[in-house]
Amino acid sequence: MKELIDTLFTNEISVPAKTVLIKDNTHTDKLYFIKKGSVRVFYKKGNKEVTAELFLDNKIFTSAESFLFNESSIYIFETMEDSILKYVTKESFDAFLKKSENSKDFFYQTLLKQSIGHIRSTVDLLKYKPEERYRRFILQEPNIINRIPLNIIASYLGITNVSLSRIKNRKQKVS
């Protein structure tokens, strides 16, 4: 995977926390790889920001509807910490895929895994109580709690900041 990433993602940028990479209602022609850092995907509902997805080191991301189908992004993509990102343009990406069948399979699998992960997160919101959502979340990304602000984690889990603090405190007392 590293060789493929290095071959395809030839552009590299360093950006500070809170950098908006993709705005909602805009188009993007970039596919990103997080070399170091984190990105949140969110939308605005009234005056509230709702976190839909979180990406950490070594993840590939973009606004799929925009990058693949030239539609406007429905989400905002923003760095949560100082980040080093690599990217490839749509034109370079398409040219690369025409030359390599193995690469098509890799990116197809990556897109499927991310789609399934997003579906599971949505099901977790509907199926599990807040404590179980938190437990499952921490099992998937144990170090995330030290890197991501609690208000963003609470938004991602569909709970209030107060509820998340209570859940964390109960978990710490049990440990």
N, C-alpha and C positions, 0 to 999 in steps of 0.2 A: 504494500500500500504506500509506504513512504516514497518509493521510487516513482510510482504513478503520480502522487501528489507533487513531488518536486519537478517532474517533467511537465505536468499540465499547468499547475498554479505558479506561473513564473513572475507574477507581479506581487510585491510585498509592501505593506503599509503598516505603520505604527500609529495607533489612534488612542486618544485619551478616553477615559470613562465618559459615558453620557454622549458619545458621538452617534448621531443618527446616520445609519448606513443606507437604509431604504425607508422612504416615507410612504405612508398610505396614500392611495390615489395617484401614485406615480409608477413609472416603469423602471425596471432595472435590467441591465444586460450583463450583470456580474454574478458569478457563482463564487462563494467565499469558502475558505478553509481557515479554521481558527488554529493558528500555530501556538498561541498562548493568549488566554483571556476568556471572556465570556460575553454572550450576546443574549438579550431577551427579545422576544417577539410579543408584541402587545397591540391592543386596539383601545380606542377611547369609547367609553359608554357614558355619555353626558360629560361630567367633569372628572370621571373616574377612569383610571388606566387598568385594564384587565390583561394580565399576563397569560398568553396562550402557550408559549413554549420557551424553553431555556436551552442554550447551547454552550458547552464548555470546550476546553482544549481538545484538539484533534477531531472536531466535528465539521462537517460540510453543511452549508446552509445557503438559502436564497429565498426569495419570494417565488415559489414554484409557478404560480399562475402568471406571474410577470415574466420570469426568465424563460419558461417553456412555451407559453401561449401568447405572449405579448399583451397580456391584460394588466390592468392596474392592480397594484398590490393592495390587499385588504388589511395588511398589518404594517406596523412600524417595527423596524429592526434597529436596536440600539445597544451599544456596548455598555456593560455594567462595570467594567474595570479597564484599566489600561490594557490594550490588546495589540497583538501582532497578528495581522491577517494576511493571508495570501489570497489572490483571486485570479480568475480567468474570465475573459469576456465571452459572450454567447457565440460570437463569430469564431473565436479560437477554439472554444469548446466543441462546436459542431464539426469543425475541420479535423480536430483531434479524433473525435469519435468515428468519423468516416474511415480513418486509417487503422483503427484498432477495435476489433470485435470483443476482445477481453475487457477493454475499458468500458464498453457499452454494458456488459454484464455487471461490472463492478458498480457503475453509477445507477443502474437499474436496481440492484440489490440494496444500495445505500438509500435510494429514494423509497423503496418498499419498507425497509426497516424504520425509517423516520416516520412514514405514514402510519405504520402499525403502532409505533410508539405514541404518536399523537392520538390515535384512536383509543389506545389503552388508557391514556391520561384522561380522555373525555369520559370513558366508561367508569374509571375510578371516581370521578366527580359525582357521577350519578349513582354508583353502586355502594360506595363505602362511606362510613362516617369519617369526620375530620381526623380523628386519631389514627385510624387505619390508613387514610390517605397519606398522612405525614410519615407513618412507619414505612410504607411502601416506597415513598419518595426518597427517604434517607437510605433505604437499602440499595436503591438504584444508584444514588450519587452521595456516598457517605461524607465527602468533604465539602459538599456544596453549602452546607449551613455556615461554614467559616468564610465563604467567598461572596455570597449573595445576600443583599440586605433582606431582613426578615419581612418587610412589607411586600417585597416582590415575591418571595416564597409564599406568603399568605395569599396573595392574589392568584398565584399559579394553582394553589391548592383549593381555591374557592372559599376561603375562610377569612375572618377578620384578623387583624394584628393581635388583638387581645386574646382571641381563641388560640392562635399559634403560640403565644407566650405561655398560656396556661398548659397547653399540650407539652411544650418543651420542658416546662418546670416539672410536670408530673413524670415525664420520662426520665429526667435527671434524678428525681427522688427514688425512682424504682431501680436505677442503675447502680 
